[in-house]
């Protein structure tokens, strides 16, 4: 255990230094080539405000939104943009590493038709987004944009661009673009809930989930995507609230639920196999898997190595809004901002590990090398 703790400390120290170097380089904006566009798909890890534009429904209620205080308290002008963070999120930090100033705007905020002026991609991510298109009857509690619907919105974006760029130029743009994905967490909670609390399978198993994920990724490839940067799921049993904020059964505060983490590990192992298989099957398919699970675990083993004091409780009260206790003052010392998502500092360190960090946190290459691949 002491050896693993020492290794974690060394990795994290390296990442802290690498992030400082990465930040200096991007701040200087030394760009020899035009940066690639980036298209983002996923859940609240990458959402920059799509849920702000979703309407409440009588059947499913309100979407989860972060367009209110205390979200964005450390964002420029303390603006609550819809990011599930105190400031920037992983989408922003990866985009900045690519040479862009910030994540592309939320797709639902864009004008129709989408302008080509300053176009850097689009962000389709939505808090609560799932791989499966339908919820189970006892989990119908969210309004969100699932994977295949996000893919459809990308196809709509492509259709708007083709008359302006021409098919050849558009396909060239897409083949050089980065497609960043982060899915699986919401679905795995459903799998755990059905298997452990309801003793039901109903095809709710990890392999079926991965197969469904593959369908979405293949659809993006067929639409012109070639470079896939995929973030795996974190240790979902170690969140401040073990499940979604409205349901806390099966969680003991301060301890990880290993039954949930076991599902996460099974999913992550399968995700690596899935992407390797797609790489063999599809000509021109390039990918990098970012190990958020491994990076979070390395941090939790020795949090002080990265400057964290608290990695098991959230900085902002649940719900994170005025009237419920407010956020902590020492936000840079916390891994968790709210019930699920990381603080800006945690997002920056994770993104540094994925973009140009040590080999143990990306497979088979890091994001920087993925960008450079032809």
C-alpha positions in Angstrom: 0.0 0.0 0.0 2.9 2.3 0.8 4.4 1.7 -2.6 1.1 2.5 -4.4 0.8 5.6 -2.4 4.3 6.7 -3.3 3.7 6.0 -7.0 0.4 8.0 -6.9 2.3 10.9 -5.3 4.9 10.9 -8.0 2.3 10.7 -10.8 0.3 13.6 -9.3 3.4 15.7 -8.8 4.3 15.1 -12.4 0.8 16.1 -13.6 0.8 19.3 -11.5 4.0 20.4 -13.1 2.8 19.3 -16.6 -0.4 21.3 -16.2 1.6 24.4 -15.3 3.7 24.0 -18.4 0.6 23.2 -20.5 -1.2 26.3 -19.1 1.8 28.5 -19.9 2.0 27.2 -23.5 -1.7 27.7 -24.2 -1.8 31.1 -22.5 1.1 32.2 -24.8 -1.0 31.0 -27.7 1.9 29.7 -29.7 0.1 28.0 -32.5 1.9 27.0 -35.6 -1.2 25.6 -37.1 -4.9 26.3 -36.9 -6.3 24.2 -34.0 -8.7 21.5 -34.8 -12.4 21.8 -34.1 -13.8 19.8 -31.2 -17.3 18.2 -30.9 -18.3 17.1 -27.4 -20.9 14.5 -26.4 -21.7 13.3 -22.9 -23.2 14.1 -19.5 -22.7 16.9 -16.9 -18.9 16.3 -17.0 -18.9 18.2 -20.3 -22.2 20.1 -20.4 -21.7 23.8 -20.9 -25.4 24.8 -20.8 -27.5 22.6 -23.1 -29.8 21.7 -20.1 -30.6 25.4 -19.7 -32.6 25.1 -22.9 -34.6 22.0 -22.2 -38.2 22.4 -21.2 -39.8 20.8 -18.2 -42.3 18.0 -19.0 -45.4 16.8 -17.2 -44.2 13.2 -17.4 -40.5 13.6 -16.5 -40.3 16.9 -14.6 -37.5 19.4 -14.7 -34.1 19.0 -16.3 -31.1 19.3 -13.9 -29.7 22.8 -14.6 -26.6 24.7 -13.3 -27.6 28.1 -14.5 -27.9 29.5 -11.0 -25.7 30.3 -8.1 -23.5 28.9 -6.7 -22.5 27.3 -10.0 -19.9 29.4 -11.8 -18.8 31.2 -8.7 -15.2 31.1 -10.0 -16.1 31.5 -13.7 -15.3 34.9 -15.2 -17.7 37.4 -13.8 -19.0 34.6 -11.5 -21.4 33.7 -14.3 -23.6 30.6 -13.9 -23.4 29.3 -17.5 -24.8 25.9 -17.0 -21.5 24.2 -16.2 -21.7 21.7 -13.3 -18.6 23.3 -11.8 -17.5 26.2 -9.7 -15.7 27.4 -12.8 -14.4 25.8 -16.0 -14.9 22.1 -16.6 -13.0 19.4 -18.4 -14.5 20.4 -21.8 -13.1 23.9 -21.4 -9.6 22.7 -20.3 -9.3 20.2 -23.2 -10.5 22.8 -25.7 -7.9 25.3 -24.3 -5.1 22.7 -24.6 -6.1 22.3 -28.3 -5.5 26.1 -28.8 -9.1 27.2 -28.4 -10.1 29.7 -25.8 -13.0 27.7 -24.3 -15.3 24.8 -25.1 -17.5 25.5 -28.1 -21.0 26.8 -27.1 -23.8 24.6 -26.1 -25.5 23.3 -29.3 -29.0 24.4 -28.2 -27.7 28.0 -27.7 -26.5 28.3 -31.3 -28.5 30.2 -34.0 -30.0 28.4 -36.9 -28.4 28.3 -39.3 -25.1 27.9 -37.5 -22.6 30.6 -38.5 -19.2 29.7 -39.9 -17.6 32.8 -38.4 -15.3 31.6 -35.6 -16.7 28.1 -35.7 -14.7 25.8 -33.5 -17.2 22.9 -33.1 -20.2 22.3 -30.9 -21.0 20.9 -27.5 -24.0 18.5 -27.3 -23.4 17.3 -23.8 -26.3 17.2 -21.3 -26.3 16.6 -17.6 -28.0 13.2 -16.9 -27.3 12.0 -20.4 -27.4 8.3 -20.9 -26.3 5.7 -23.5 -29.7 4.0 -23.4 -32.5 6.0 -25.1 -35.2 5.0 -22.6 -35.4 5.1 -18.9 -36.8 2.3 -16.9 -40.2 3.0 -15.4 -39.0 3.6 -11.9 -36.1 5.9 -13.0 -38.1 8.3 -15.2 -37.0 11.4 -13.3 -34.9 13.4 -15.7 -35.2 15.5 -18.9 -31.9 15.2 -20.8 -30.4 14.5 -24.2 -29.3 10.8 -24.6 -26.4 9.6 -26.8 -28.2 8.9 -30.0 -30.1 12.2 -29.8 -26.8 14.0 -29.4 -25.5 12.2 -32.5 -28.6 13.3 -34.4 -27.9 16.9 -33.4 -24.4 16.5 -34.7 -25.7 15.2 -38.0 -28.0 18.2 -38.2 -24.9 20.4 -37.6 -23.1 18.7 -40.4 -26.1 19.1 -42.7 -26.0 22.9 -42.1 -22.3 23.1 -42.8 -22.1 21.0 -46.0 -23.7 23.6 -48.4 -21.3 26.3 -47.1 -18.1 24.2 -47.1 -18.7 21.6 -49.7 -18.6 17.9 -49.0 -14.9 17.4 -49.5 -13.9 20.3 -47.2 -16.4 19.3 -44.6 -15.1 15.7 -44.4 -11.6 17.0 -44.2 -12.6 19.3 -41.3 -14.3 16.4 -39.5 -11.5 14.0 -40.0 -9.1 16.4 -38.3 -11.5 17.3 -35.5 -11.5 15.8 -32.0 -14.7 14.0 -30.8 -14.7 14.0 -27.0 -17.1 11.7 -25.3 -18.1 11.0 -21.6 -21.0 8.6 -21.1 -21.9 5.7 -18.8 -22.3 7.0 -15.3 -26.1 7.5 -15.4 -26.6 4.2 -17.1 -24.5 2.3 -14.5 -26.5 3.6 -11.7 -29.6 2.2 -13.4 -27.8 -1.1 -13.8 -26.8 -1.1 -10.2 -30.3 -0.1 -9.0 -32.0 -2.9 -11.0 -29.5 -5.6 -10.1 -29.0 -4.8 -6.4 -32.2 -3.2 -5.2 -34.8 -4.8 -7.5 -33.0 -8.1 -8.2 -33.8 -7.7 -11.9 -31.6 -7.9 -15.0 -33.9 -7.2 -17.9 -30.9 -7.0 -20.2 -29.6 -4.3 -17.9 -26.0 -5.5 -18.0 -22.7 -3.9 -18.8 -22.1 -5.8 -22.0 -25.4 -4.7 -23.4 -24.6 -1.1 -22.3 -21.3 -1.2 -24.1 -22.9 -2.6 -27.2 -25.3 0.3 -27.2 -22.4 2.7 -26.8 -20.7 1.1 -29.8 -23.8 1.9 -31.9 -23.5 5.6 -31.1 -19.8 5.7 -31.7 -20.2 3.9 -35.0 -22.9 6.4 -36.0 -20.5 9.2 -35.4 -17.8 7.5 -37.5 -20.3 7.0 -40.3 -21.1 10.7 -40.1 -17.4 11.6 -40.6 -15.8 11.5 -37.1 -12.3 9.9 -37.1 -10.5 10.9 -33.9 -12.3 9.8 -30.7 -11.1 11.0 -27.2 -13.2 9.0 -24.7 -13.3 9.6 -21.0 -14.2 6.5 -19.0 -16.4 6.5 -15.9 -15.0 7.5 -12.5 -15.3 5.4 -9.3 -19.1 6.0 -9.1 -19.3 4.3 -5.6 -17.0 7.1 -4.1 -19.2 10.1 -4.9 -20.4 12.3 -2.0 -23.8 11.0 -2.8 -23.6 7.4 -4.0 -26.5 7.8 -6.4 -28.5 10.6 -7.9 -29.3 13.5 -5.5 -32.9 12.4 -5.1 -32.1 8.9 -4.0 -29.5 8.0 -1.4 -30.3 4.3 -0.7 -27.3 2.0 -0.7 -24.7 4.6 0.2 -22.8 5.1 3.4 -21.3 8.6 3.7 -17.5 8.5 3.9 -17.1 5.1 2.4 -17.0 3.8 -1.1 -19.6 1.4 -2.3 -17.6 -1.3 -4.0 -20.6 -2.9 -5.7 -20.9 0.3 -7.8 -17.2 0.6 -8.4 -17.1 -3.0 -9.6 -19.7 -2.1 -12.3 -17.6 0.9 -13.2 -14.4 -1.2 -13.6 -16.3 -3.8 -15.7 -17.6 -1.0 -17.9 -14.2 0.6 -18.3 -12.4 -2.7 -19.2 -15.1 -3.4 -21.7 -14.8 0.2 -23.1 -11.1 -0.4 -23.9 -11.9 -3.6 -25.7 -14.8 -2.0 -27.6 -12.6 0.9 -28.9 -9.8 -1.5 -29.8 -12.2 -3.6 -31.8 -13.7 -0.6 -33.6 -10.1 0.5 -34.5 -9.5 -2.9 -36.1 -12.9 -2.9 -37.9 -13.1 0.7 -39.1 -10.5 2.1 -41.5 -9.2 5.5 -40.2 -10.6 5.1 -36.7 -8.3 6.7 -34.1 -8.9 6.8 -30.4 -7.6 7.5 -26.9 -9.3 6.3 -23.7 -8.8 8.7 -20.7 -8.7 6.8 -17.4 -10.7 9.1 -15.1 -11.3 6.1 -12.8 -7.5 5.5 -12.4 -6.7 9.2 -12.1 -9.4 9.8 -9.4 -8.2 6.7 -7.5 -4.5 7.9 -7.6 -5.7 11.2 -6.3 -7.8 9.7 -3.5 -4.8 7.5 -2.4 -2.7 10.6 -1.8 -4.7 13.8 -2.2 -2.1 16.1 -0.6 0.3 15.3 -3.5 -2.1 17.4 -5.7 -3.0 19.9 -3.1 -6.3 18.4 -2.1 -7.5 18.3 1.5 -10.9 16.8 0.9 -11.8 14.1 -1.6 -14.9 12.5 -0.1 -17.3 15.3 0.5 -18.7 18.0 -1.8 -17.7 21.6 -1.6 -21.2 23.0 -2.4 -24.2 21.9 -0.4 -26.9 19.6 -2.0 -28.7 21.2 -3.7 -26.0 23.6 -4.7 -28.0 26.8 -4.6 -28.7 29.8 -2.3 -30.6 28.8 0.8 -28.9 25.4 1.3 -25.7 26.2 3.0 -23.5 27.6 0.2 -20.1 26.5 -1.1 -16.9 26.0 0.9 -14.3 28.9 0.8 -11.3 26.7 0.0 -12.6 25.3 -3.3 -9.2 24.5 -4.7 -8.7 21.9 -1.8 -11.8 19.9 -2.8 -12.1 17.2 -5.5 -15.9 17.3 -5.6 -17.7 20.5 -6.3 -21.3 19.1 -6.1 -22.9 15.7 -5.6 -21.1 14.3 -8.6 -18.8 16.6 -10.6 -15.3 17.8 -9.9 -14.1 21.3 -9.0 -12.3 23.4 -11.6 -9.0 22.5 -10.1 -9.8 18.7 -10.3 -10.9 19.2 -13.9 -7.7 21.0 -14.8 -5.5 18.3 -13.3 -7.5 15.5 -14.9 -7.4 17.2 -18.3 -3.6 17.7 -18.0 -3.2 14.0 -17.4 -5.3 13.1 -20.4 -3.9 15.6 -22.8 -0.2 15.1 -22.3 0.2 13.1 -19.2 1.9 9.8 -18.3 1.0 6.6 -20.2 -0.9 5.1 -17.3 -3.8 7.5 -17.7 -4.5 7.2 -21.4 -4.6 4.2 -23.8 -3.1 3.6 -26.3 -2.0 7.3 -26.7 -2.8 10.6 -25.0 -5.0 13.3 -26.5 -2.1 15.3 -27.8 -0.8 12.4 -29.8 -4.3 11.7 -31.1 -4.5 15.3 -32.4 -1.2 14.8 -34.2 -2.3 11.5 -35.8 -3.0 11.5 -39.5 
